[in-house]
Amino acid sequence: MTLYVCATPIGNLDDVSSRLISVLKTVDLICAEDTRQTKKLLDRHKIKYNEMTSYNDKNKKTKTRHIIARLLKRKNVALVSDSGTPCISDPGYYLVSRAVEHNITVVPVPGPSAIIAALSVSGLATDCFTFYGFLPKTSGRRAKILEEIKRRNETAVIYESPHRINKTLDAINNVMPDKPLVLCRELTKKFEEQIRGTAGEILEKTKNRKIKGEIVLVVGKS
């Protein structure tokens, strides 16, 4: 009985390992954040799988009980998210924590990560960094975290959505206008883009554009 935590492509569907393909072919069940997204990957690589079910924030508690029961019956299960590594800003951690409680073997199948991809091309210090996920929606809580990033003065990685990016850049500019930033958009995809500068400089480039795609912000030291 093994739960495989499988990283999947963050954009380019060819970014898969032979090990990932082998695991997805052989497990008894694939737990996918969105089965439609995972089906695209399976079809691209002609992977014949046994069974697939959805596993997301809305159904995680109910589904976890059933998945754990199957694992305890010595079935093997693969956990995948829509993109990147499960449990990083996604509900997979809930299943993994319950598996650990039941002494079920949990095995990582590593691969693409938007965090590491963004850091690798940022040109900023990577010896020490903190990942903050998506910043809070409320301005007060968001400002508190930005003040923490300023105080800690180490590289920070933030996820952001296209419709909030300008508001976030403005907030960063208000708290730490001199810090270097890199905005990474659509990593590994056809229209991949990296925009560099301070928050204010990047905002000047984005405020009149319709930004699309997933965004990773890397905030450097002063």
DRENKE-170306 format. One record per residue (C-alpha): residue number from 0; residue in one letter; chain; x, y, z. Coordinates in steps of 0.001 Angstrom, whole numbers. Layout:
<site><i>NUM</i><aa>A</aa><ch>A</ch><u>X</u><v>Y</v><w>Z</w></site>
...
# end
This chain:
<site><i>0</i><aa>M</aa><ch>A</ch><u>0</u><v>0</v><w>0</w></site>
<site><i>1</i><aa>T</aa><ch>A</ch><u>1684</u><v>3150</v><w>-1233</w></site>
<site><i>2</i><aa>L</aa><ch>A</ch><u>532</u><v>6703</v><w>-1815</w></site>
<site><i>3</i><aa>Y</aa><ch>A</ch><u>2585</u><v>8290</v><w>-4601</w></site>
<site><i>4</i><aa>V</aa><ch>A</ch><u>2729</u><v>12102</v><w>-4531</w></site>
<site><i>5</i><aa>C</aa><ch>A</ch><u>3318</u><v>12922</v><w>-8167</w></site>
<site><i>6</i><aa>A</aa><ch>A</ch><u>4493</u><v>16218</v><w>-9643</w></site>
<site><i>7</i><aa>T</aa><ch>A</ch><u>2994</u><v>17013</v><w>-13047</w></site>
<site><i>8</i><aa>P</aa><ch>A</ch><u>3873</u><v>19647</v><w>-15688</w></site>
<site><i>9</i><aa>I</aa><ch>A</ch><u>3318</u><v>23310</v><w>-14800</w></site>
<site><i>10</i><aa>G</aa><ch>A</ch><u>2487</u><v>24178</v><w>-18392</w></site>
<site><i>11</i><aa>N</aa><ch>A</ch><u>4436</u><v>22212</v><w>-20970</w></site>
<site><i>12</i><aa>L</aa><ch>A</ch><u>2917</u><v>18719</v><w>-21084</w></site>
<site><i>13</i><aa>D</aa><ch>A</ch><u>6212</u><v>17262</v><w>-22288</w></site>
<site><i>14</i><aa>D</aa><ch>A</ch><u>7855</u><v>17978</v><w>-18919</w></site>
<site><i>15</i><aa>V</aa><ch>A</ch><u>7261</u><v>14471</v><w>-17570</w></site>
<site><i>16</i><aa>S</aa><ch>A</ch><u>9581</u><v>11746</v><w>-16372</w></site>
<site><i>17</i><aa>S</aa><ch>A</ch><u>9496</u><v>8093</v><w>-17403</w></site>
<site><i>18</i><aa>R</aa><ch>A</ch><u>8985</u><v>7283</v><w>-13728</w></site>
<site><i>19</i><aa>L</aa><ch>A</ch><u>5829</u><v>9413</v><w>-13562</w></site>
<site><i>20</i><aa>I</aa><ch>A</ch><u>4407</u><v>7672</v><w>-16629</w></site>
<site><i>21</i><aa>S</aa><ch>A</ch><u>5177</u><v>4278</v><w>-15104</w></site>
<site><i>22</i><aa>V</aa><ch>A</ch><u>3492</u><v>5153</v><w>-11797</w></site>
<site><i>23</i><aa>L</aa><ch>A</ch><u>355</u><v>6522</v><w>-13462</w></site>
<site><i>24</i><aa>K</aa><ch>A</ch><u>87</u><v>3375</v><w>-15588</w></site>
<site><i>25</i><aa>T</aa><ch>A</ch><u>417</u><v>933</v><w>-12709</w></site>
<site><i>26</i><aa>V</aa><ch>A</ch><u>-1397</u><v>2407</v><w>-9676</w></site>
<site><i>27</i><aa>D</aa><ch>A</ch><u>-4891</u><v>1215</v><w>-8852</w></site>
<site><i>28</i><aa>L</aa><ch>A</ch><u>-6264</u><v>4743</v><w>-8517</w></site>
<site><i>29</i><aa>I</aa><ch>A</ch><u>-5290</u><v>8265</v><w>-9607</w></site>
<site><i>30</i><aa>C</aa><ch>A</ch><u>-6583</u><v>11092</v><w>-7404</w></site>
<site><i>31</i><aa>A</aa><ch>A</ch><u>-6682</u><v>14255</v><w>-9509</w></site>
<site><i>32</i><aa>E</aa><ch>A</ch><u>-7493</u><v>17811</v><w>-8505</w></site>
<site><i>33</i><aa>D</aa><ch>A</ch><u>-9363</u><v>18167</v><w>-11799</w></site>
<site><i>34</i><aa>T</aa><ch>A</ch><u>-9849</u><v>14955</v><w>-13760</w></site>
<site><i>35</i><aa>R</aa><ch>A</ch><u>-10280</u><v>16913</v><w>-17007</w></site>
<site><i>36</i><aa>Q</aa><ch>A</ch><u>-6830</u><v>18475</v><w>-16659</w></site>
<site><i>37</i><aa>T</aa><ch>A</ch><u>-5190</u><v>15197</v><w>-15756</w></site>
<site><i>38</i><aa>K</aa><ch>A</ch><u>-6927</u><v>13452</v><w>-18663</w></site>
<site><i>39</i><aa>K</aa><ch>A</ch><u>-5131</u><v>15833</v><w>-21054</w></site>
<site><i>40</i><aa>L</aa><ch>A</ch><u>-1787</u><v>14684</v><w>-19644</w></site>
<site><i>41</i><aa>L</aa><ch>A</ch><u>-2764</u><v>11027</v><w>-19761</w></site>
<site><i>42</i><aa>D</aa><ch>A</ch><u>-3960</u><v>11319</v><w>-23351</w></site>
<site><i>43</i><aa>R</aa><ch>A</ch><u>-853</u><v>13238</v><w>-24448</w></site>
<site><i>44</i><aa>H</aa><ch>A</ch><u>1401</u><v>10403</v><w>-23310</w></site>
<site><i>45</i><aa>K</aa><ch>A</ch><u>-1017</u><v>7592</v><w>-24198</w></site>
<site><i>46</i><aa>I</aa><ch>A</ch><u>-1179</u><v>6423</v><w>-20597</w></site>
<site><i>47</i><aa>K</aa><ch>A</ch><u>-3699</u><v>3666</v><w>-19987</w></site>
<site><i>48</i><aa>Y</aa><ch>A</ch><u>-4787</u><v>3973</v><w>-16372</w></site>
<site><i>49</i><aa>N</aa><ch>A</ch><u>-6946</u><v>1823</v><w>-14125</w></site>
<site><i>50</i><aa>E</aa><ch>A</ch><u>-9216</u><v>4328</v><w>-12378</w></site>
<site><i>51</i><aa>M</aa><ch>A</ch><u>-9337</u><v>8054</v><w>-11680</w></site>
<site><i>52</i><aa>T</aa><ch>A</ch><u>-11316</u><v>10154</v><w>-9218</w></site>
<site><i>53</i><aa>S</aa><ch>A</ch><u>-11446</u><v>13841</v><w>-8338</w></site>
<site><i>54</i><aa>Y</aa><ch>A</ch><u>-9801</u><v>15086</v><w>-5148</w></site>
<site><i>55</i><aa>N</aa><ch>A</ch><u>-10114</u><v>18771</v><w>-4335</w></site>
<site><i>56</i><aa>D</aa><ch>A</ch><u>-10891</u><v>21286</v><w>-1592</w></site>
<site><i>57</i><aa>K</aa><ch>A</ch><u>-14633</u><v>20689</v><w>-1811</w></site>
<site><i>58</i><aa>N</aa><ch>A</ch><u>-14598</u><v>16914</v><w>-1471</w></site>
<site><i>59</i><aa>K</aa><ch>A</ch><u>-11307</u><v>16204</v><w>312</w></site>
<site><i>60</i><aa>K</aa><ch>A</ch><u>-12786</u><v>15104</v><w>3657</w></site>
<site><i>61</i><aa>T</aa><ch>A</ch><u>-15252</u><v>12640</v><w>2163</w></site>
<site><i>62</i><aa>K</aa><ch>A</ch><u>-12840</u><v>11364</v><w>-470</w></site>
<site><i>63</i><aa>T</aa><ch>A</ch><u>-9971</u><v>10970</v><w>2004</w></site>
<site><i>64</i><aa>R</aa><ch>A</ch><u>-11894</u><v>8374</v><w>4004</w></site>
<site><i>65</i><aa>H</aa><ch>A</ch><u>-12519</u><v>6267</v><w>898</w></site>
<site><i>66</i><aa>I</aa><ch>A</ch><u>-8961</u><v>6630</v><w>-398</w></site>
<site><i>67</i><aa>I</aa><ch>A</ch><u>-7419</u><v>5680</v><w>2950</w></site>
<site><i>68</i><aa>A</aa><ch>A</ch><u>-9694</u><v>2634</v><w>3088</w></site>
<site><i>69</i><aa>R</aa><ch>A</ch><u>-8428</u><v>1512</v><w>-302</w></site>
<site><i>70</i><aa>L</aa><ch>A</ch><u>-4815</u><v>2087</v><w>668</w></site>
<site><i>71</i><aa>L</aa><ch>A</ch><u>-5348</u><v>-15</v><w>3803</w></site>
<site><i>72</i><aa>K</aa><ch>A</ch><u>-6588</u><v>-2794</v><w>1506</w></site>
<site><i>73</i><aa>R</aa><ch>A</ch><u>-3116</u><v>-2743</v><w>-47</w></site>
<site><i>74</i><aa>K</aa><ch>A</ch><u>-4050</u><v>-700</v><w>-3103</w></site>
<site><i>75</i><aa>N</aa><ch>A</ch><u>-1611</u><v>1809</v><w>-4625</w></site>
<site><i>76</i><aa>V</aa><ch>A</ch><u>-2744</u><v>5382</v><w>-5237</w></site>
<site><i>77</i><aa>A</aa><ch>A</ch><u>-1248</u><v>8346</v><w>-7130</w></site>
<site><i>78</i><aa>L</aa><ch>A</ch><u>-2039</u><v>11893</v><w>-6027</w></site>
<site><i>79</i><aa>V</aa><ch>A</ch><u>-1695</u><v>14616</v><w>-8669</w></site>
<site><i>80</i><aa>S</aa><ch>A</ch><u>-2641</u><v>18286</v><w>-8811</w></site>
<site><i>81</i><aa>D</aa><ch>A</ch><u>-3574</u><v>20356</v><w>-11858</w></site>
<site><i>82</i><aa>S</aa><ch>A</ch><u>43</u><v>21447</v><w>-12209</w></site>
<site><i>83</i><aa>G</aa><ch>A</ch><u>3275</u><v>21126</v><w>-10297</w></site>
<site><i>84</i><aa>T</aa><ch>A</ch><u>3773</u><v>19313</v><w>-7022</w></site>
<site><i>85</i><aa>P</aa><ch>A</ch><u>779</u><v>18304</v><w>-4873</w></site>
<site><i>86</i><aa>C</aa><ch>A</ch><u>444</u><v>19728</v><w>-1349</w></site>
<site><i>87</i><aa>I</aa><ch>A</ch><u>1996</u><v>23083</v><w>-2368</w></site>
<site><i>88</i><aa>S</aa><ch>A</ch><u>-922</u><v>25534</v><w>-2165</w></site>
<site><i>89</i><aa>D</aa><ch>A</ch><u>-3350</u><v>22692</v><w>-2880</w></site>
<site><i>90</i><aa>P</aa><ch>A</ch><u>-5510</u><v>20276</v><w>-856</w></site>
<site><i>91</i><aa>G</aa><ch>A</ch><u>-3231</u><v>17255</v><w>-1233</w></site>
<site><i>92</i><aa>Y</aa><ch>A</ch><u>-1650</u><v>17815</v><w>2182</w></site>
<site><i>93</i><aa>Y</aa><ch>A</ch><u>-4881</u><v>16627</v><w>3845</w></site>
<site><i>94</i><aa>L</aa><ch>A</ch><u>-4665</u><v>13189</v><w>2243</w></site>
<site><i>95</i><aa>V</aa><ch>A</ch><u>-937</u><v>12875</v><w>2894</w></site>
<site><i>96</i><aa>S</aa><ch>A</ch><u>-1329</u><v>13771</v><w>6581</w></site>
<site><i>97</i><aa>R</aa><ch>A</ch><u>-4041</u><v>11135</v><w>7025</w></site>
<site><i>98</i><aa>A</aa><ch>A</ch><u>-1935</u><v>8546</v><w>5222</w></site>
<site><i>99</i><aa>V</aa><ch>A</ch><u>949</u><v>9241</v><w>7586</w></site>
<site><i>100</i><aa>E</aa><ch>A</ch><u>-1395</u><v>8841</v><w>10571</w></site>
<site><i>101</i><aa>H</aa><ch>A</ch><u>-2307</u><v>5377</v><w>9280</w></site>
<site><i>102</i><aa>N</aa><ch>A</ch><u>1345</u><v>4382</v><w>8741</w></site>
<site><i>103</i><aa>I</aa><ch>A</ch><u>816</u><v>4197</v><w>4995</w></site>
<site><i>104</i><aa>T</aa><ch>A</ch><u>3958</u><v>4494</v><w>2882</w></site>
<site><i>105</i><aa>V</aa><ch>A</ch><u>4129</u><v>7881</v><w>1127</w></site>
<site><i>106</i><aa>V</aa><ch>A</ch><u>6543</u><v>8183</v><w>-1792</w></site>
<site><i>107</i><aa>P</aa><ch>A</ch><u>7379</u><v>11362</v><w>-3738</w></site>
<site><i>108</i><aa>V</aa><ch>A</ch><u>7628</u><v>11292</v><w>-7527</w></site>
<site><i>109</i><aa>P</aa><ch>A</ch><u>9368</u><v>14659</v><w>-7968</w></site>
<site><i>110</i><aa>G</aa><ch>A</ch><u>9196</u><v>16878</v><w>-11009</w></site>
<site><i>111</i><aa>P</aa><ch>A</ch><u>8192</u><v>20384</v><w>-12113</w></site>
<site><i>112</i><aa>S</aa><ch>A</ch><u>7710</u><v>23137</v><w>-9541</w></site>
<site><i>113</i><aa>A</aa><ch>A</ch><u>6724</u><v>26709</v><w>-10378</w></site>
<site><i>114</i><aa>I</aa><ch>A</ch><u>8542</u><v>27906</v><w>-7258</w></site>
<site><i>115</i><aa>I</aa><ch>A</ch><u>11886</u><v>26369</v><w>-8220</w></site>
<site><i>116</i><aa>A</aa><ch>A</ch><u>11468</u><v>27244</v><w>-11903</w></site>
<site><i>117</i><aa>A</aa><ch>A</ch><u>10914</u><v>30921</v><w>-11047</w></site>
<site><i>118</i><aa>L</aa><ch>A</ch><u>13822</u><v>31006</v><w>-8607</w></site>
<site><i>119</i><aa>S</aa><ch>A</ch><u>16156</u><v>29365</v><w>-11131</w></site>
<site><i>120</i><aa>V</aa><ch>A</ch><u>15668</u><v>32137</v><w>-13709</w></site>
<site><i>121</i><aa>S</aa><ch>A</ch><u>15272</u><v>35048</v><w>-11279</w></site>
<site><i>122</i><aa>G</aa><ch>A</ch><u>18943</u><v>35918</v><w>-10938</w></site>
<site><i>123</i><aa>L</aa><ch>A</ch><u>18223</u><v>36633</v><w>-7265</w></site>
<site><i>124</i><aa>A</aa><ch>A</ch><u>19766</u><v>34973</v><w>-4205</w></site>
<site><i>125</i><aa>T</aa><ch>A</ch><u>18411</u><v>31461</v><w>-3681</w></site>
<site><i>126</i><aa>D</aa><ch>A</ch><u>20501</u><v>30266</v><w>-733</w></site>
<site><i>127</i><aa>C</aa><ch>A</ch><u>17632</u><v>31155</v><w>1609</w></site>
<site><i>128</i><aa>F</aa><ch>A</ch><u>14034</u><v>31855</v><w>612</w></site>
<site><i>129</i><aa>T</aa><ch>A</ch><u>10473</u><v>31696</v><w>1953</w></site>
<site><i>130</i><aa>F</aa><ch>A</ch><u>7387</u><v>30655</v><w>5</w></site>
<site><i>131</i><aa>Y</aa><ch>A</ch><u>4237</u><v>32598</v><w>939</w></site>
<site><i>132</i><aa>G</aa><ch>A</ch><u>1733</u><v>31103</v><w>-1488</w></site>
<site><i>133</i><aa>F</aa><ch>A</ch><u>-1101</u><v>33479</v><w>-2369</w></site>
<site><i>134</i><aa>L</aa><ch>A</ch><u>-1187</u><v>36646</v><w>-273</w></site>
<site><i>135</i><aa>P</aa><ch>A</ch><u>-4367</u><v>37347</v><w>1758</w></site>
<site><i>136</i><aa>K</aa><ch>A</ch><u>-7158</u><v>39190</v><w>-40</w></site>
<site><i>137</i><aa>T</aa><ch>A</ch><u>-7703</u><v>41724</v><w>2744</w></site>
<site><i>138</i><aa>S</aa><ch>A</ch><u>-5391</u><v>44740</v><w>2592</w></site>
<site><i>139</i><aa>G</aa><ch>A</ch><u>-4553</u><v>44655</v><w>6310</w></site>
<site><i>140</i><aa>R</aa><ch>A</ch><u>-3413</u><v>41041</v><w>6382</w></site>
<site><i>141</i><aa>R</aa><ch>A</ch><u>-1601</u><v>41466</v><w>3066</w></site>
<site><i>142</i><aa>A</aa><ch>A</ch><u>300</u><v>44495</v><w>4381</w></site>
<site><i>143</i><aa>K</aa><ch>A</ch><u>1289</u><v>42559</v><w>7499</w></site>
<site><i>144</i><aa>I</aa><ch>A</ch><u>2910</u><v>39795</v><w>5459</w></site>
<site><i>145</i><aa>L</aa><ch>A</ch><u>4658</u><v>42293</v><w>3191</w></site>
<site><i>146</i><aa>E</aa><ch>A</ch><u>6090</u><v>44006</v><w>6285</w></site>
<site><i>147</i><aa>E</aa><ch>A</ch><u>7361</u><v>40596</v><w>7407</w></site>
<site><i>148</i><aa>I</aa><ch>A</ch><u>9035</u><v>40035</v><w>4029</w></site>
<site><i>149</i><aa>K</aa><ch>A</ch><u>10685</u><v>43442</v><w>4304</w></site>
<site><i>150</i><aa>R</aa><ch>A</ch><u>11894</u><v>42747</v><w>7850</w></site>
<site><i>151</i><aa>R</aa><ch>A</ch><u>13284</u><v>39287</v><w>7106</w></site>
<site><i>152</i><aa>N</aa><ch>A</ch><u>15214</u><v>40560</v><w>4063</w></site>
<site><i>153</i><aa>E</aa><ch>A</ch><u>15502</u><v>37219</v><w>2318</w></site>
<site><i>154</i><aa>T</aa><ch>A</ch><u>14211</u><v>36120</v><w>-1057</w></site>
<site><i>155</i><aa>A</aa><ch>A</ch><u>10446</u><v>35586</v><w>-1064</w></site>
<site><i>156</i><aa>V</aa><ch>A</ch><u>8269</u><v>33689</v><w>-3543</w></site>
<site><i>157</i><aa>I</aa><ch>A</ch><u>4606</u><v>34614</v><w>-3989</w></site>
<site><i>158</i><aa>Y</aa><ch>A</ch><u>1843</u><v>33200</v><w>-6166</w></site>
<site><i>159</i><aa>E</aa><ch>A</ch><u>-605</u><v>35676</v><w>-7678</w></site>
<site><i>160</i><aa>S</aa><ch>A</ch><u>-3564</u><v>35707</v><w>-10036</w></site>
<site><i>161</i><aa>P</aa><ch>A</ch><u>-3773</u><v>37957</v><w>-13125</w></site>
<site><i>162</i><aa>H</aa><ch>A</ch><u>-6706</u><v>39999</v><w>-11827</w></site>
<site><i>163</i><aa>R</aa><ch>A</ch><u>-4910</u><v>40845</v><w>-8566</w></site>
<site><i>164</i><aa>I</aa><ch>A</ch><u>-1339</u><v>41321</v><w>-9769</w></site>
<site><i>165</i><aa>N</aa><ch>A</ch><u>-1449</u><v>45105</v><w>-10176</w></site>
<site><i>166</i><aa>K</aa><ch>A</ch><u>-2966</u><v>45561</v><w>-6733</w></site>
<site><i>167</i><aa>T</aa><ch>A</ch><u>-252</u><v>43345</v><w>-5248</w></site>
<site><i>168</i><aa>L</aa><ch>A</ch><u>2534</u><v>45205</v><w>-7062</w></site>
<site><i>169</i><aa>D</aa><ch>A</ch><u>1136</u><v>48484</v><w>-5760</w></site>
<site><i>170</i><aa>A</aa><ch>A</ch><u>1071</u><v>47099</v><w>-2212</w></site>
<site><i>171</i><aa>I</aa><ch>A</ch><u>4684</u><v>45887</v><w>-2512</w></site>
<site><i>172</i><aa>N</aa><ch>A</ch><u>5732</u><v>49268</v><w>-3895</w></site>
<site><i>173</i><aa>N</aa><ch>A</ch><u>4204</u><v>50986</v><w>-865</w></site>
<site><i>174</i><aa>V</aa><ch>A</ch><u>6046</u><v>48782</v><w>1640</w></site>
<site><i>175</i><aa>M</aa><ch>A</ch><u>9394</u><v>48095</v><w>-55</w></site>
<site><i>176</i><aa>P</aa><ch>A</ch><u>9838</u><v>50255</v><w>-3178</w></site>
<site><i>177</i><aa>D</aa><ch>A</ch><u>13548</u><v>49485</v><w>-3587</w></site>
<site><i>178</i><aa>K</aa><ch>A</ch><u>13519</u><v>45695</v><w>-3555</w></site>
<site><i>179</i><aa>P</aa><ch>A</ch><u>14282</u><v>43902</v><w>-6837</w></site>
<site><i>180</i><aa>L</aa><ch>A</ch><u>11473</u><v>41764</v><w>-8244</w></site>
<site><i>181</i><aa>V</aa><ch>A</ch><u>10964</u><v>39289</v><w>-11040</w></site>
<site><i>182</i><aa>L</aa><ch>A</ch><u>7454</u><v>38594</v><w>-12339</w></site>
<site><i>183</i><aa>C</aa><ch>A</ch><u>7336</u><v>35180</v><w>-14009</w></site>
<site><i>184</i><aa>R</aa><ch>A</ch><u>4252</u><v>34484</v><w>-16098</w></site>
<site><i>185</i><aa>E</aa><ch>A</ch><u>3148</u><v>31353</v><w>-17977</w></site>
<site><i>186</i><aa>L</aa><ch>A</ch><u>6285</u><v>29411</v><w>-17036</w></site>
<site><i>187</i><aa>T</aa><ch>A</ch><u>7212</u><v>26689</v><w>-19582</w></site>
<site><i>188</i><aa>K</aa><ch>A</ch><u>4354</u><v>27726</v><w>-21901</w></site>
<site><i>189</i><aa>K</aa><ch>A</ch><u>4430</u><v>29349</v><w>-25343</w></site>
<site><i>190</i><aa>F</aa><ch>A</ch><u>4002</u><v>32904</v><w>-24046</w></site>
<site><i>191</i><aa>E</aa><ch>A</ch><u>6345</u><v>32593</v><w>-21056</w></site>
<site><i>192</i><aa>E</aa><ch>A</ch><u>7515</u><v>36005</v><w>-19830</w></site>
<site><i>193</i><aa>Q</aa><ch>A</ch><u>9823</u><v>37425</v><w>-17176</w></site>
<site><i>194</i><aa>I</aa><ch>A</ch><u>9553</u><v>41083</v><w>-16169</w></site>
<site><i>195</i><aa>R</aa><ch>A</ch><u>12295</u><v>42513</v><w>-13944</w></site>
<site><i>196</i><aa>G</aa><ch>A</ch><u>12606</u><v>45669</v><w>-11866</w></site>
<site><i>197</i><aa>T</aa><ch>A</ch><u>11221</u><v>47182</v><w>-8694</w></site>
<site><i>198</i><aa>A</aa><ch>A</ch><u>7522</u><v>46777</v><w>-7953</w></site>
<site><i>199</i><aa>G</aa><ch>A</ch><u>6891</u><v>50292</v><w>-9249</w></site>
<site><i>200</i><aa>E</aa><ch>A</ch><u>8832</u><v>49688</v><w>-12461</w></site>
<site><i>201</i><aa>I</aa><ch>A</ch><u>7027</u><v>46422</v><w>-13167</w></site>
<site><i>202</i><aa>L</aa><ch>A</ch><u>3670</u><v>48035</v><w>-12398</w></site>
<site><i>203</i><aa>E</aa><ch>A</ch><u>4345</u><v>50662</v><w>-15061</w></site>
<site><i>204</i><aa>K</aa><ch>A</ch><u>4734</u><v>47836</v><w>-17569</w></site>
<site><i>205</i><aa>T</aa><ch>A</ch><u>1666</u><v>45852</v><w>-16495</w></site>
<site><i>206</i><aa>K</aa><ch>A</ch><u>-978</u><v>48374</v><w>-15449</w></site>
<site><i>207</i><aa>N</aa><ch>A</ch><u>-2201</u><v>49023</v><w>-18993</w></site>
<site><i>208</i><aa>R</aa><ch>A</ch><u>-1937</u><v>45406</v><w>-20137</w></site>
<site><i>209</i><aa>K</aa><ch>A</ch><u>-4357</u><v>42557</v><w>-19783</w></site>
<site><i>210</i><aa>I</aa><ch>A</ch><u>-2149</u><v>40095</v><w>-17947</w></site>
<site><i>211</i><aa>K</aa><ch>A</ch><u>-3058</u><v>36447</v><w>-18428</w></site>
<site><i>212</i><aa>G</aa><ch>A</ch><u>-1836</u><v>33158</v><w>-17013</w></site>
<site><i>213</i><aa>E</aa><ch>A</ch><u>-386</u><v>31939</v><w>-13751</w></site>
<site><i>214</i><aa>I</aa><ch>A</ch><u>2077</u><v>34276</v><w>-12048</w></site>
<site><i>215</i><aa>V</aa><ch>A</ch><u>4997</u><v>33740</v><w>-9689</w></site>
<site><i>216</i><aa>L</aa><ch>A</ch><u>6593</u><v>36792</v><w>-8063</w></site>
<site><i>217</i><aa>V</aa><ch>A</ch><u>10138</u><v>36546</v><w>-6730</w></site>
<site><i>218</i><aa>V</aa><ch>A</ch><u>11080</u><v>39328</v><w>-4321</w></site>
<site><i>219</i><aa>G</aa><ch>A</ch><u>14792</u><v>39757</v><w>-3723</w></site>
<site><i>220</i><aa>K</aa><ch>A</ch><u>16828</u><v>41144</v><w>-864</w></site>
<site><i>221</i><aa>S</aa><ch>A</ch><u>17394</u><v>44888</v><w>-519</w></site>
# end
